[in-house]
């Protein structure tokens, strides 16, 4: 059997992922995370009496902490596999990917294990993030002056 | 390449299983079960070693033999540099042949062992394999605690170890013949669809085995493939029919037997070098001893996956080996 014919055979028996359902769940959960973040910003700026810009930094720190903490407790992966991009796209996903990789290599030492492997998944995000931020920054200067 | 054996028997088997396997439908058949992934050690890799050592101890205990009585140990696993085997063997202390053939390691070991026993180079030998879910995930996929979505076709590496004792001493189960597989590659690049990767190699091996021995598929009471999973199983049945016009009737796949696919979060079923031996050594072996199954063909399927080759956009090759076991009547 040639490769193309086999590809068709495989496609025949490969189950379809339920994309619409996944998208709706991700939309709802992602939205809720956004609402939660906004509530945090409002609370921080109200109670700590700080400008919104600083309060949003506090909000990010809180979400990152929660992502890491729940990963360490061992049940954030279940949330993520349920909500998928609803929890991966927000900053919680970034925290989760770093913390899970760190936990994995905990036993292999601080330098050779945790340090070397912490960015196994998140490294790509940082690299792409920095590069695209640079180009979008350039675009902004060129267009908006 | 097909061999026929005259004087090789399967004397004893053992199984050591992990938590998910214990909760599966075959839970009560295993010799020893660990309910945590660390098995009393500090890391998953060491846990795998522990299980491998336990499986060797268990098979020796069940066969009432000492380590000194065993001529050779053939063993393999999934981790880089087959570390579980090597480290376990350091404390087992039987002359070792370490082999790697991904998930088809168990049957490859049986074939090597049978050849040597049949030629009377050795009196007896132990064959072991092990795999550990978290150890394999760490090496081949993503961190265990990372919850990124997985495809439905993903298989779940079994946690466990199993050993076989082969010798020329007569027992109820005879090793009858074996076929060594050919590496096949039909261009599947998806490392989360191992069933599709391995199905063609299983088909080639089954076809060659039947052709070389001039047999029909119905000769066997059971043809048991290693770890194709729910979807790979369907692909194999279809492939055999369209390519070779062979209808697989008495056929099952251990990936679909070892777990409760409805209740356990295992996607398309089990995988790993320990999957086939865990099912065979427990449930099927017992059925053969009772006489419910006479002739069984084990086809261990192995996807020769390397993450760096997949990243280089190459497709994944696979290999399958087959061994035929028969219940003998001329036993005392």
Interface residues (C-beta under 8 A of the other chain):
Chain A: X1 X3 X6 X7 X9 X10 X12 X13 X14 X15 X17 X22 X71 X74 X76 X77 X78 X79 X80 X81 X84 X87 X88 X96 X97 X99 X100 X101 X103 X104 X107 X120 X121
Chain B: X42 X43 X138 X142 X143 X144 X145 X146 X147 X148 X149 X150 X151 X152 X153 X186 X187 X188 X193 X196 X200 X231 X234 X235 X238 X239 X242 X243
